[in-house]
Amino acid sequence: PTREYFSIFHPRELAGIIGAEPLDPESAKLEMRKLVGDARMHGKGIGKRATFLFLYYVFVIRKFKKVYLHSLDTNLRNLNLNNKFGFELEGVFLEDVLIQNQRRDVVRMALVCPVWLKLCS
């Protein structure tokens, strides 16, 4: 009950997943997570389309008020995509994760329903 994921297909091949955990219906917010795992599928707009459909589902059908996400500060493709959808920086977690023996910063971005609806109208 605290998570929900969907498969992403392109066109009939599994390209990744998108979803949320934790879902918090009481506060009407969730953390979006997505992965287009097959490198052959990168750069084809798959993540962009999946993100749009997921945000429509979350804001219009499920009536959530806020979506947030975490991303490495070096994942510029993902940060730019999220920015185009109206996500705004909420904060930076300095040296929050350890990847290949190096400390990396994590960025938290958020999007509220009225902002998304305005961008889509």
DSSP file with accessible surface (Angstrom, degrees, kcal/mol):
  #  RESIDUE AA STRUCTURE BP1 BP2  ACC     N-H-->O    O-->H-N    N-H-->O    O-->H-N    TCO  KAPPA ALPHA  PHI   PSI    X-CA   Y-CA   Z-CA
    1    1 A P              0   0  160      0, 0.0     3,-0.0     0, 0.0    22,-0.0   0.000 360.0 360.0 360.0 -14.0    0.0    0.0    0.0
    2    2 A T        +     0   0   81     20,-0.1    21,-2.1    22,-0.1     2,-0.3   0.383 360.0  43.9-101.9   6.3    3.0    2.4    0.3
    3    3 A R        -     0   0  152     19,-0.2     2,-0.3    18,-0.2    18,-0.2  -0.995  53.8-177.5-148.9 153.2    4.4    1.8   -3.2
    4    4 A E  E     -A   20   0A  52     16,-2.2    16,-2.5    -2,-0.3     2,-0.3  -0.949   9.4-178.1-152.5 127.3    3.1    1.6   -6.7
    5    5 A Y  E     -A   19   0A  81     -2,-0.3     2,-0.3    14,-0.3    14,-0.3  -0.944   8.9-160.7-130.5 151.0    5.1    0.9   -9.9
    6    6 A F  E     -A   18   0A  79     12,-3.2    12,-2.3    -2,-0.3     2,-0.2  -0.958  22.6-119.5-127.2 147.0    4.4    0.6  -13.6
    7    7 A S  E     -A   17   0A  73     -2,-0.3     2,-0.5    10,-0.2    10,-0.3  -0.603  20.5-142.2 -81.4 146.7    6.4   -1.0  -16.4
    8    8 A I  E     -A   16   0A  16      8,-3.0     7,-3.6    -2,-0.2     8,-1.5  -0.956  19.6-170.2-111.1 121.0    7.6    1.1  -19.3
    9    9 A F  E     -A   14   0A 120     -2,-0.5     5,-0.2     5,-0.2     3,-0.1  -0.898  11.8-151.7-113.0 144.7    7.5   -0.5  -22.7
   10   10 A H  S    S-     0   0   52      3,-2.7     2,-0.4    -2,-0.4     3,-0.1  -0.862  81.3 -41.2-149.9 118.3    9.0    0.7  -26.0
   11   11 A P  S    S-     0   0  114      0, 0.0    -2,-0.1     0, 0.0     4,-0.1  -0.746 125.5 -32.7 -66.4 -38.9    7.3   -0.4  -28.2
   12   12 A R  S    S+     0   0  232     -2,-0.4     2,-0.4     2,-0.1    -3,-0.0   0.208 115.2  95.2-126.0  14.7    6.8   -3.9  -26.9
   13   13 A E  S    S-     0   0   80     -3,-0.1    -3,-2.7     1,-0.0     2,-0.3  -0.883  84.0-107.4-110.2 136.1   10.1   -4.3  -25.1
   14   14 A L  E     +A    9   0A  97     -2,-0.4    -5,-0.2    -5,-0.2     3,-0.1  -0.445  42.0 168.9 -62.7 121.1   10.5   -3.6  -21.4
   15   15 A A  E     -     0   0A   4     -7,-3.6    23,-1.0     1,-0.3    22,-0.8   0.652  53.7 -61.5-107.2 -25.1   12.5   -0.4  -21.2
   16   16 A G  E     -AB   8  36A  10     -8,-1.5    -8,-3.0    20,-0.3    -1,-0.3  -0.985  50.0 -85.9 171.7-162.1   12.2    0.4  -17.5
   17   17 A I  E     -AB   7  35A  71     18,-2.1    18,-2.7    -2,-0.3     2,-0.3  -0.954  22.2-170.3-138.8 155.8    9.9    1.2  -14.5
   18   18 A I  E     +AB   6  34A   7    -12,-2.3   -12,-3.2    -2,-0.3     2,-0.3  -0.988  31.5 106.1-144.6 143.6    8.3    4.3  -13.0
   19   19 A G  E     -AB   5  33A   0     14,-2.7    14,-3.1    -2,-0.3     2,-0.3  -0.951  49.6 -88.3 178.1-156.9    6.5    4.6   -9.8
   20   20 A A  E     -AB   4  32A   0    -16,-2.5   -16,-2.2    -2,-0.3     3,-0.3  -1.000  19.3-157.0-149.6 144.0    6.5    5.9   -6.3
   21   21 A E  E    S+     0   0A  47     10,-1.7   -18,-0.2     1,-0.4     9,-0.1  -0.822  78.2  30.1-165.0 131.9    7.4    5.0   -2.8
   22   22 A P  E    S-     0   0A  61      0, 0.0     9,-0.9     0, 0.0     2,-0.5   0.554  72.9-164.5 -85.7 145.1    6.5    6.0   -0.3
   23   23 A L  E     - B   0  30A  16    -21,-2.1     7,-0.2    -3,-0.3    -3,-0.0  -0.790   4.4-171.1 -82.7 131.8    3.0    6.9   -1.2
   24   24 A D  E  >> + B   0  29A  61      5,-2.1     5,-1.7    -2,-0.5     4,-1.1  -0.742  11.7 173.3-127.3  81.9    1.5    9.2    1.5
   25   25 A P  T  45S+     0   0   89      0, 0.0    -1,-0.1     0, 0.0     5,-0.1   0.832  76.0  62.3 -61.0 -30.1   -2.2    9.6    0.8
   26   26 A E  T  45S+     0   0  192      1,-0.2    -2,-0.0     2,-0.1     0, 0.0   0.925 117.2  27.7 -63.5 -44.1   -2.7   11.5    4.1
   27   27 A S  T  45S-     0   0   59     -3,-0.4    -1,-0.2     2,-0.2    38,-0.1   0.452 107.9-126.9 -95.8  -0.1   -0.4   14.3    3.1
   28   28 A A  T  <5 +     0   0   19     -4,-1.1    37,-2.7     1,-0.2    38,-1.8   0.865  68.5 114.9  58.6  43.3   -1.1   13.8   -0.6
   29   29 A K  E   < +Bc  24  66A  65     -5,-1.7    -5,-2.1    36,-0.2     2,-0.3  -0.944  37.6 178.3-137.7 161.8    2.6   13.5   -1.6
   30   30 A L  E     -Bc  23  67A   3     36,-1.4    38,-2.4    -2,-0.3     2,-0.6  -0.982  31.3-114.6-156.1 159.6    4.9   10.8   -3.0
   31   31 A E  E     - c   0  68A  25     -9,-0.9   -10,-1.7    -2,-0.3     2,-0.3  -0.909  32.9-143.1-100.5 118.3    8.4   10.3   -4.1
   32   32 A M  E     -B   20   0A   6     36,-2.7    38,-0.4    -2,-0.6     2,-0.4  -0.610  19.1-175.6 -81.3 139.4    8.7    9.5   -7.8
   33   33 A R  E     +B   19   0A  99    -14,-3.1   -14,-2.7    -2,-0.3     2,-0.3  -0.998   5.1 172.3-134.5 138.0   11.2    7.0   -8.9
   34   34 A K  E     -B   18   0A  53     -2,-0.4     2,-0.3   -16,-0.2   -16,-0.2  -0.991  10.2-176.2-145.5 152.9   12.0    6.0  -12.5
   35   35 A L  E     -B   17   0A 104    -18,-2.7   -18,-2.1    -2,-0.3     2,-0.8  -0.924  15.3-171.4-151.5 119.0   14.6    3.9  -14.3
   36   36 A V  E     +B   16   0A  25     -2,-0.3   -20,-0.3   -20,-0.2    11,-0.1  -0.928  25.0 176.9-102.3  96.6   15.1    3.4  -18.0
   37   37 A G        +     0   0   49    -22,-0.8     2,-0.7    -2,-0.8   -21,-0.1   0.751  47.9  84.2 -82.9 -26.6   17.6    0.7  -17.5
   38   38 A D    >   -     0   0   44    -23,-1.0     3,-2.3     1,-0.2     4,-0.4  -0.680  66.9-150.5 -83.4 116.0   18.5   -0.5  -20.9
   39   39 A A  G >  S+     0   0   74     -2,-0.7     3,-1.2     1,-0.3    -1,-0.2   0.800  94.6  65.6 -58.3 -27.2   21.2    1.8  -22.3
   40   40 A R  G 3  S+     0   0  153      1,-0.2    -1,-0.3    -3,-0.0    -2,-0.0   0.734  99.8  53.7 -66.0 -19.3   19.9    1.2  -25.9
   41   41 A M  G X  S+     0   0    6     -3,-2.3     3,-1.0   -26,-0.1     5,-0.4   0.530  84.0 110.6 -93.3  -7.1   16.7    2.9  -24.8
   42   42 A H  T <  S+     0   0   93     -3,-1.2    -5,-0.0    -4,-0.4    -3,-0.0  -0.368  75.7  22.9 -70.5 146.5   18.3    6.1  -23.6
   43   43 A G  T 3  S+     0   0   66      1,-0.1    -1,-0.2    -2,-0.1    -2,-0.0   0.614  91.4 104.0  78.3  13.6   17.9    9.3  -25.6
   44   44 A K  S <  S-     0   0  111     -3,-1.0    -2,-0.1     0, 0.0    -1,-0.1   0.293  95.8-106.3-107.9   6.2   14.6    8.2  -27.2
   45   45 A G  S  > S+     0   0   30     -4,-0.1     4,-2.3     3,-0.0     5,-0.2   0.587  82.8 127.0  82.2   8.5   12.2   10.3  -25.1
   46   46 A I  H  > S+     0   0    7     -5,-0.4     4,-2.6     2,-0.2     5,-0.2   0.939  73.3  46.6 -66.7 -46.7   11.0    7.3  -23.2
   47   47 A G  H  > S+     0   0   16      1,-0.2     4,-2.5     2,-0.2    -1,-0.2   0.889 111.6  53.2 -62.2 -37.6   11.6    8.8  -19.8
   48   48 A K  H  > S+     0   0  115      2,-0.2     4,-2.3     1,-0.2    -2,-0.2   0.942 112.1  43.0 -63.6 -48.2   10.0   12.0  -20.8
   49   49 A R  H  X S+     0   0  123     -4,-2.3     4,-2.4     1,-0.2     5,-0.2   0.916 114.9  50.0 -66.1 -41.2    6.8   10.3  -22.0
   50   50 A A  H  X S+     0   0   12     -4,-2.6     4,-2.6    -5,-0.2    -1,-0.2   0.909 110.3  50.6 -64.3 -40.3    6.7    8.0  -19.0
   51   51 A T  H  X S+     0   0    0     -4,-2.5     4,-2.8    -5,-0.2     5,-0.2   0.935 110.2  49.4 -63.1 -45.8    7.1   11.0  -16.6
   52   52 A F  H  X S+     0   0   83     -4,-2.3     4,-2.5     1,-0.2    -2,-0.2   0.946 113.4  45.8 -58.9 -48.7    4.3   12.9  -18.3
   53   53 A L  H  X S+     0   0  114     -4,-2.4     4,-2.4     1,-0.2    -1,-0.2   0.903 113.2  49.9 -63.3 -40.2    1.9    9.9  -18.0
   54   54 A F  H  X S+     0   0    9     -4,-2.6     4,-2.8    -5,-0.2    -1,-0.2   0.929 110.8  48.9 -65.5 -42.6    2.9    9.2  -14.4
   55   55 A L  H  X S+     0   0    0     -4,-2.8     4,-2.9     2,-0.2     5,-0.5   0.901 110.5  51.5 -64.9 -38.4    2.4   12.9  -13.4
   56   56 A Y  H  X>S+     0   0  107     -4,-2.5     4,-2.4    -5,-0.2     5,-1.2   0.952 112.1  46.9 -59.4 -48.5   -1.0   12.9  -15.1
   57   57 A Y  I  <>S+     0   0   56     -4,-2.4     5,-2.7     3,-0.2     4,-0.5   0.932 116.1  44.6 -58.3 -46.0   -2.0    9.7  -13.2
   58   58 A V  I  <5S+     0   0    2     -4,-2.8     6,-2.5     3,-0.2    -2,-0.2   0.934 124.3  30.5 -67.7 -48.0   -0.7   11.1   -9.9
   59   59 A F  I  <5S+     0   0    5     -4,-2.9    -3,-0.2     4,-0.2    -2,-0.2   0.898 129.9  30.8 -83.9 -40.3   -2.2   14.6  -10.1
   60   60 A V  I  <5S+     0   0   41     -4,-2.4    -3,-0.2    -5,-0.5    -2,-0.1   0.915 131.2  26.4 -89.3 -44.7   -5.4   14.1  -12.2
   61   61 A I  I   <S+     0   0  100     -5,-1.2    -3,-0.2    -4,-0.5    -4,-0.1   0.937 132.1  32.4 -86.8 -49.3   -6.5   10.6  -11.4
   62   62 A R  S   <S-     0   0   84     -5,-2.7    -3,-0.2    -6,-0.2    -4,-0.2   0.620  95.1-137.2 -85.6 -15.1   -5.1   10.0   -7.9
   63   63 A K        +     0   0  134     -6,-0.3    -4,-0.2     1,-0.2    -3,-0.1   0.794  40.0 164.0  65.3  32.1   -5.4   13.7   -6.8
   64   64 A F        -     0   0    7     -6,-2.5   -35,-0.2     1,-0.1    -1,-0.2  -0.430  30.5-151.0 -74.0 158.1   -2.1   13.9   -5.0
   65   65 A K  S    S+     0   0  126    -37,-2.7    48,-2.1     1,-0.3     2,-0.3   0.673  70.2  29.3-104.4 -23.4   -0.8   17.4   -4.3
   66   66 A K  E     -cD  29 112A  49    -38,-1.8   -36,-1.4    46,-0.2     2,-0.4  -0.997  51.4-170.5-147.8 138.1    3.0   17.0   -4.4
   67   67 A V  E     +cD  30 111A   0     44,-2.7    44,-2.8    -2,-0.3     2,-0.3  -0.991  15.8 179.0-123.2 133.2    5.6   14.9   -6.1
   68   68 A Y  E     -cD  31 110A  23    -38,-2.4   -36,-2.7    -2,-0.4     2,-0.3  -0.881   2.9-175.0-129.4 164.1    9.2   15.0   -5.1
   69   69 A L  E     - D   0 109A   7     40,-2.4    40,-2.1    -2,-0.3     2,-0.4  -0.974  18.6-134.1-152.2 163.0   12.3   13.1   -6.2
   70   70 A H  E     + D   0 108A  66    -38,-0.4     2,-0.3    -2,-0.3    38,-0.2  -0.958  27.3 169.6-121.8 141.7   16.0   12.7   -5.5
   71   71 A S  E     - D   0 107A   9     36,-2.2    36,-3.6    -2,-0.4     2,-0.1  -0.994  40.2 -98.7-148.6 148.9   18.7   12.7   -8.1
   72   72 A L  E >   - D   0 106A  49     -2,-0.3     3,-1.8    34,-0.2    34,-0.2  -0.437  35.1-124.4 -63.9 143.7   22.5   12.8   -8.2
   73   73 A D  T 3  S+     0   0   57     32,-1.9    -1,-0.1     1,-0.3    33,-0.1   0.705 110.3  56.5 -65.9 -15.9   23.7   16.4   -8.8
   74   74 A T  T 3  S+     0   0   77     31,-0.3     2,-1.9     1,-0.1    -1,-0.3   0.516  77.4  96.1 -93.5  -4.3   25.7   15.1  -11.8
   75   75 A N    <>  +     0   0   73     -3,-1.8     4,-2.4     1,-0.2     5,-0.2  -0.501  47.0 164.3 -86.1  71.9   22.7   13.6  -13.5
   76   76 A L  H  >  +     0   0  109     -2,-1.9     4,-2.8     1,-0.2     5,-0.3   0.854  67.6  57.6 -63.2 -36.6   22.1   16.6  -15.7
   77   77 A R  H  > S+     0   0  164     -3,-0.2     4,-2.1     1,-0.2    -1,-0.2   0.944 111.9  42.0 -59.9 -46.0   19.8   14.9  -18.2
   78   78 A N  H  > S+     0   0   30      2,-0.2     4,-2.6     1,-0.2     5,-0.2   0.914 114.0  51.3 -68.5 -42.2   17.4   13.9  -15.4
   79   79 A L  H  X S+     0   0   28     -4,-2.4     4,-2.1     1,-0.2    -2,-0.2   0.917 111.9  47.3 -62.4 -42.3   17.6   17.3  -13.7
   80   80 A N  H  X S+     0   0   96     -4,-2.8     4,-2.0     2,-0.2    -1,-0.2   0.907 111.7  50.5 -65.9 -41.6   16.9   19.1  -17.0
   81   81 A L  H  X S+     0   0   28     -4,-2.1     4,-1.2    -5,-0.3    -2,-0.2   0.952 111.6  47.5 -60.6 -47.3   14.0   16.8  -17.8
   82   82 A N  H  <>S+     0   0    0     -4,-2.6     5,-2.2     1,-0.2     3,-0.4   0.894 108.9  54.9 -63.1 -38.1   12.5   17.3  -14.3
   83   83 A N  H ><5S+     0   0  101     -4,-2.1     3,-1.7     1,-0.2    -1,-0.2   0.899 102.9  56.3 -62.5 -39.0   12.9   21.1  -14.6
   84   84 A K  H 3<5S+     0   0  153     -4,-2.0    -1,-0.2     1,-0.3    -2,-0.2   0.801 104.5  53.7 -63.3 -28.8   10.9   21.1  -17.9
   85   85 A F  T 3<5S-     0   0   24     -4,-1.2    -1,-0.3    -3,-0.4    -2,-0.2   0.456 128.4 -98.1 -84.7  -1.0    8.0   19.5  -16.1
   86   86 A G  T < 5 +     0   0   10     -3,-1.7    26,-0.2     1,-0.3    -3,-0.2   0.449  69.6 152.7 101.2   0.9    8.1   22.2  -13.5
   87   87 A F      < -     0   0    0     -5,-2.2     2,-0.3    -6,-0.2    -1,-0.3  -0.394  27.2-157.9 -63.5 140.8   10.1   20.6  -10.7
   88   88 A E  E     -E  110   0A 124     22,-3.0    22,-2.5    -2,-0.1     2,-0.2  -0.915  24.9 -95.5-121.7 151.3   11.9   23.0   -8.5
   89   89 A L  E     +E  109   0A 112     -2,-0.3    20,-0.3    20,-0.2     3,-0.1  -0.426  37.3 173.2 -64.8 128.3   14.9   22.6   -6.3
   90   90 A E  E     -     0   0A  91     18,-3.3     2,-0.3     1,-0.4    19,-0.2   0.648  60.4 -43.8-104.5 -28.0   14.0   22.0   -2.7
   91   91 A G  E     -E  108   0A  26     17,-1.6    17,-2.9     2,-0.0     2,-0.4  -0.965  44.9-110.6 174.3 170.4   17.4   21.3   -1.3
   92   92 A V  E     -E  107   0A  70     -2,-0.3     2,-0.8    15,-0.2    15,-0.2  -0.992  16.5-149.1-125.3 130.3   20.8   19.6   -1.6
   93   93 A F  E >   -E  106   0A  83     13,-3.7    13,-2.2    -2,-0.4     3,-1.1  -0.873  28.0-136.2 -98.2 103.8   22.0   16.8    0.6
   94   94 A L  E 3  S-     0   0A 130     -2,-0.8    11,-0.1     1,-0.3    10,-0.1  -0.416  75.3 -14.5 -69.3 131.0   25.7   17.3    0.7
   95   95 A E  E 3  S+     0   0A 124     -2,-0.2    10,-0.3     8,-0.1    -1,-0.3   0.858  87.9 153.4  46.3  48.9   27.9   14.2    0.4
   96   96 A D  E <   +     0   0A  85     -3,-1.1     2,-0.3     8,-0.9     9,-0.2   0.738  52.7  37.2 -83.7 -26.5   24.8   12.1    0.9
   97   97 A V  E     -E  104   0A  47      7,-1.9     7,-2.8    -4,-0.2     2,-0.6  -0.925  68.2-135.3-128.8 156.7   25.8    8.9   -0.9
   98   98 A L  E     +E  103   0A  98     -2,-0.3     2,-0.5     5,-0.2     5,-0.2  -0.945  27.0 173.3-112.0 115.9   28.9    6.9   -1.4
   99   99 A I  E >  S-E  102   0A  56      3,-2.9     3,-1.2    -2,-0.6    -2,-0.0  -0.986  72.1 -16.7-127.5 120.9   29.5    5.8   -5.0
  100  100 A Q  T 3  S-     0   0  176     -2,-0.5    -1,-0.2     1,-0.3     3,-0.1   0.926 128.1 -53.4  49.7  49.7   32.8    4.1   -6.0
  101  101 A N  T 3  S+     0   0  150      1,-0.2     2,-0.4    -3,-0.1    -1,-0.3   0.683 117.6 110.9  62.4  20.5   34.4    5.3   -2.8
  102  102 A Q  E <   - E   0  99A 122     -3,-1.2    -3,-2.9     2,-0.0     2,-0.3  -0.991  68.0-126.5-124.6 136.0   33.5    8.9   -3.6
  103  103 A R  E     - E   0  98A 137     -2,-0.4     2,-0.3    -5,-0.2    -5,-0.2  -0.604  31.8-167.1 -76.0 133.7   30.9   11.0   -1.6
  104  104 A R  E     - E   0  97A  57     -7,-2.8    -7,-1.9    -2,-0.3    -8,-0.9  -0.949  18.6-120.5-127.0 147.2   28.3   12.5   -3.9
  105  105 A D  E     -     0   0A  42     -2,-0.3   -32,-1.9   -10,-0.3     2,-0.4  -0.564  22.1-149.3 -81.6 147.4   25.6   15.2   -3.4
  106  106 A V  E     -DE  72  93A  11    -13,-2.2   -13,-3.7   -34,-0.2     2,-0.4  -0.968   6.4-147.5-119.5 134.7   22.0   14.4   -3.9
  107  107 A V  E     -DE  71  92A  14    -36,-3.6   -36,-2.2    -2,-0.4     2,-0.5  -0.828   3.3-152.8-102.2 137.7   19.4   17.0   -5.1
  108  108 A R  E     +DE  70  91A  47    -17,-2.9   -18,-3.3    -2,-0.4   -17,-1.6  -0.959  17.3 179.9-110.0 127.7   15.8   17.0   -4.0
  109  109 A M  E     -DE  69  89A  13    -40,-2.1   -40,-2.4    -2,-0.5     2,-0.3  -0.909   4.7-166.2-122.3 153.3   13.3   18.5   -6.4
  110  110 A A  E     -DE  68  88A   9    -22,-2.5   -22,-3.0    -2,-0.3     2,-0.4  -0.972  10.3-163.0-141.5 156.2    9.5   18.9   -6.0
  111  111 A L  E     -D   67   0A   2    -44,-2.8   -44,-2.7    -2,-0.3     2,-0.3  -0.999  10.7-152.3-137.9 131.6    6.5   19.7   -8.1
  112  112 A V  E >>  -D   66   0A  64     -2,-0.4     4,-1.9   -26,-0.2     3,-0.7  -0.798  27.7-113.6-105.7 151.9    3.1   20.7   -6.8
  113  113 A C  H 3> S+     0   0   13    -48,-2.1     4,-2.9    -2,-0.3     5,-0.3   0.862 110.6  54.4 -53.0 -49.5   -0.1   20.0   -8.7
  114  114 A P  H 3> S+     0   0   94      0, 0.0     4,-2.0     0, 0.0    -1,-0.2   0.883 109.0  49.9 -57.8 -36.0   -1.1   23.7   -9.6
  115  115 A V  H <> S+     0   0   47     -3,-0.7     4,-2.1     2,-0.2    -2,-0.2   0.940 113.1  45.7 -65.5 -46.7    2.3   24.3  -11.2
  116  116 A W  H  X S+     0   0    4     -4,-1.9     4,-1.7     1,-0.2    -1,-0.2   0.929 112.1  50.7 -63.5 -45.1    2.0   21.1  -13.3
  117  117 A L  H  X S+     0   0   78     -4,-2.9     4,-0.7     1,-0.2    -1,-0.2   0.897 110.0  50.9 -61.6 -38.6   -1.6   21.8  -14.3
  118  118 A K  H >< S+     0   0  170     -4,-2.0     3,-0.7    -5,-0.3    -1,-0.2   0.908 109.9  49.4 -65.9 -40.8   -0.7   25.3  -15.4
  119  119 A L  H 3< S+     0   0   99     -4,-2.1    -1,-0.2     1,-0.2    -2,-0.2   0.815 113.3  47.5 -65.2 -30.6    2.2   24.0  -17.5
  120  120 A C  H 3<        0   0   62     -4,-1.7    -1,-0.2    -5,-0.2    -2,-0.2   0.507 360.0 360.0 -91.3  -6.4    0.0   21.4  -19.2
  121  121 A S    <<        0   0  130     -4,-0.7    -3,-0.0    -3,-0.7    -4,-0.0  -0.373 360.0 360.0 -93.9 360.0   -2.9   23.7  -20.0
